[in-house]
Amino acid sequence: MVTADETTIAPTTADDIGRNLTLIRDEIVDTAAKINEQELAALAAHLRQPGQVFVAGAGRSGLALRMAAMRLMHLGLSVHVAGDTTTPAIGSEDLLLVASGSGTTSGVVKSAETAAKAGARIAAFTTNAESPLAKLADVVVIIPAAQKTDHGTSVSRQYAGSLFEQVLFLATEAIFQSLWDNTDEPAEKLWLRHANLE
């Protein structure tokens, strides 16, 4: 028996899965191709500067930035996730890397305001160049995806901010790969930094 609060989900077919794999792949490819590569290069330049790197994001965007933090740590950078119990104070030599599709997520904007007051540099991923977050940032990467509350858009058929989060992950991977390409460190050296307490 289905109550008013429950949803009935019809059986999923292989055709359904194939169609949606194609949909998601095509949306990601199209959106990633529209990112300004100079914006990504500017962000990469900030990551090469001295100082620690802090990442802050909410929800799935925050999870994508945690993955980016891991890769930056593998490169030997000193990286912290905002809100973790061992995260130190951000200072004037440091960089805060943030992501918010809308650019208005209150906790993320507050982190950027705190970083700005400390004199830190701020790099932001967002869909909205006019957002409070973008205005606080020293470097902004615009991901031209739908915002999570934009349910009637033609930008994406996916739910909420999925496309933003997917392309955010790819963008941070491209930055990592580019930074790594410009070192002489083999994968084996990066692996020595991988967590061994799991």
N, C-alpha and C positions, 0 to 999 in steps of 0.2 A: 504494500500500500504506500502511495506517495503522498506526503503531506504538503501543505502550501509552501513550506520552506525547502523542500527537496526538488531536485531537478532530475528529469529522466534523460539519460544519455543513450542515444541509439547506438547499435554496434558500429564499430569502426572497421572499414575495409582497407585493404592494401592500396586500392585506388585513392581513397581519402588521404592516406599518409603520403603517397607519391605526389598527389596534387599539392598538398601543403608543403612538402619539402621543396618543390619547385617554386611555389609562391614565396616562401621565406628566403630561399637562395636568391631569387631574382630581386626581391626588395633590398636585400643586403648589398648585392652587387651594385645596384643602381644608386643607392644612397652613399655607399663608400666612395663611389666614383665622383660624387659631388663635393666631397670634402676638399677644402683648400689645403693642398699639400704644404704650402708655405706656412700656414698656421701650425701644422704638425711639426714642421722643421723648427719653428720658433719655440715651441714647447720643448722639443728635444734639446735645443740650445740651453734652455733654463735648467734642464736636468743635468747638463754637463758642468754647471757652475758649482763652486764649493757650497757646502752646507748640507743639512739634512733635508729629506723629502718627507712630507706628511700627506696622507691621502684622507679625504673625507667625502662621503656620499651616503645617501639613504637608500634602503631597499636594495633592489637588484642593481642599480647603478653603483651603490656602495660595494656590492659583491664583486662587480667587474673591476673596481679600483683596487680591491684587495688582491685580485689576481695580478693586476699590474704591479702592485707593491712587491709581490713575491718575485716577479721577474726582475724588477729593479734591484732587489736585494741580491739576486743571483749575479748581477753585474758588479756587485760590490758596493752599491750605494747604501747609505744609512737611511733606512726607510721605516716610518712609523704609521700606524693606523690610528686616526683620531678616535678617542673613546676607549682604547685599550688601556688596561691598568698600568702598563709600564711606559706609556707614551709620555715623553718629556714635554716641556714647554717649547713652543715654537719661537724662534728668534729672528733677528734681522738678516742673518745669512741664509735663512732657510726658504724652502719652496713648499707651498700648499697646493696640492693637486686635487681639484674638486670636480664633481659632475652632478648636474641636475638638468633634466630635459627642459623643464619650465624656466629654470634659473631663479625660481622663487621658493624652493624648498627651505623652510625656515631654519632648520638645524644646519644646513649646508651654508646658507647665506650668513648665519651667525658665526660659523667657523671662519669664513672668509673675512668678516668684519674684525674678528679677533686677530687673525693673522695680519691684516692691514695695520691694525693698531700697534702690533709688535714690529712692524717694519719689514715683514716677510714678503716675498714675491708670491703671486697667486696665478695659477694657471687653471682655466676652467673649460670644461666641455659642456655645451648646452645647445638647445635648438633656437634659443632666443637671444639675439645679439643686443636687444634693448633691455634685457632683464637686470634686476639688481645685482645678480651674481656676475654677469658679464661686465657691468660697470665697475665692479670692484677689482676685476682681474687685470693683470699685466699682459697676459696673453690669453686669447680666447680661441677655441676650436669649435666652429659651428658644425653640428651634425644635423643635416636637414631632414629630420625625421619628425613624426607626429609626437606631440606631447601626450602624456598618459591620460589626460582628461579630454583629449580631442577624439571623441568617439565617432564623429560623423565625417572624418576627413577622407580625402582621396589619396593622401600620402601613403597610408599603409592600411592593409586589411587585417593586420595582426592586432591583438588585444593590447590596450593600454600603451605603455612605453616600450614594448618588446623590441621594436626596430631600433630605437635609440640605444638601448642596452646592448643589443647584438653588435651594432656598429661601433659603439664605445669600446667593446672588447677588442674588435679587430684593429681599431685605431691605436690602442695602447700596445697591442702586439706588434704593429708596424713600427712604432717608436722604439720598442725594445729591440726588435730585430735590426733596425738601423743603427742604434747605439752599439749593439754587439758587433755588427759588421765593421765598425770603425775601431775595434780593439784588436789585439792580437791574441786574445784569450780563447783557447779551445773549449769545447763543450765540457770536457773533463774537468777543467778548472772551475767553471761555473757550478758543476755538479757538487764539488767539494763544499760549496756554500749551502747546498740544499739541506733542509731540516733533517736531522737524524734522530730527533725525539718525536716520534709520531705514534 
